[in-house]
Amino acid sequence: MLDYKGIYYKTHSEVYEPAEDTFLLAENLQVERKHKVLEIGTGTGIVAITVSRQCRTVVATDINPHAIKCATHNIINNKAYNVEIKEGDLFEPVSDEKFDLIIFNTPYLPTSEDERVDDELETAWDGGDDGRKVIDRFLDELIDYLNPEGRVQLVQSSLSDIDKTLDKLGKIGFNASVTACQKHFFEEIVIITGTLEDSS
Ligand SMILES: C[S@@+](CC[C@H](N)C(=O)[O-])C[C@H]1O[C@@H](n2cnc3c(N)ncnc32)[C@H](O)[C@@H]1O
């Protein structure tokens, strides 16, 4: 069993093992007690468990069935009773719901055809040729799942065009900026936070 700030969790060989990007998100959440939160791509579930201690309810999803099994175990083990877990692609498992905060540590690494390996763990980091394959699909659908004045927080790398994400969020009505940044040897990992501006 591993321990992250009092959350005891197990991993699985086909599930993304919590790393610096996981902890950066967990430590920079902009969540309120009244929030209904969606975490897409929950992996082991430790961000969902962390946020569940600071908000009303959480729905945690993943496309990887091993992640669903692993996160379910960790959620039950940590008595995070306000977390519901659902399997599926992006917003498909929550197609009729709206949230106050949506969080996603995205698969953000640019990955060429010859770097690709065909297993479920690959979905954790494979962002396609430009690193934006999943990020862009996520941004295109996001607005339909947020309440008025809702918020998004996503993790990505400087290798997958941070300005493009900020630009896209701005165009669909968010006030967005980089709210946390971690420098590595060959890239920066950032949290981008966007809040929907009041249109009334
Ligand atoms: C970088 S990992 C983050 C895992 C975990 N949230 C963390 O921070 O440790 C990205 C996660 O997103 C999931 N994922 C990738 N594409 C997805 C999609 N289209 N829909 C839902 N989940 C997806 C992966 O299976 C993986 O668990």
The ligand as an ORCA input file, in Angstrom:
! r2SCAN-3c Opt
* xyz 0 1
  C      -2.080     11.088    -16.952
  S      -3.213      9.844    -16.448
  C      -3.857     10.584    -14.945
  C      -4.382      9.581    -13.957
  C      -4.768     10.175    -12.595
  N      -5.820     11.160    -12.699
  C      -3.544     10.815    -11.953
  O      -3.467     12.064    -11.973
  O      -2.695     10.083    -11.436
  C      -4.567     10.082    -17.608
  C      -5.790      9.201    -17.327
  O      -6.809      9.520    -18.289
  C      -7.401      8.329    -18.784
  N      -7.927      8.627    -20.120
  C      -7.242      8.779    -21.270
  N      -8.081      9.057    -22.292
  C      -9.336      9.087    -21.756
  C     -10.623      9.323    -22.315
  N     -10.789      9.570    -23.606
  N     -11.695      9.276    -21.493
  C     -11.526      9.000    -20.150
  N     -10.332      8.769    -19.580
  C      -9.243      8.817    -20.370
  C      -6.277      7.300    -18.756
  O      -6.750      5.980    -18.743
  C      -5.533      7.700    -17.471
  O      -6.053      7.031    -16.350
*
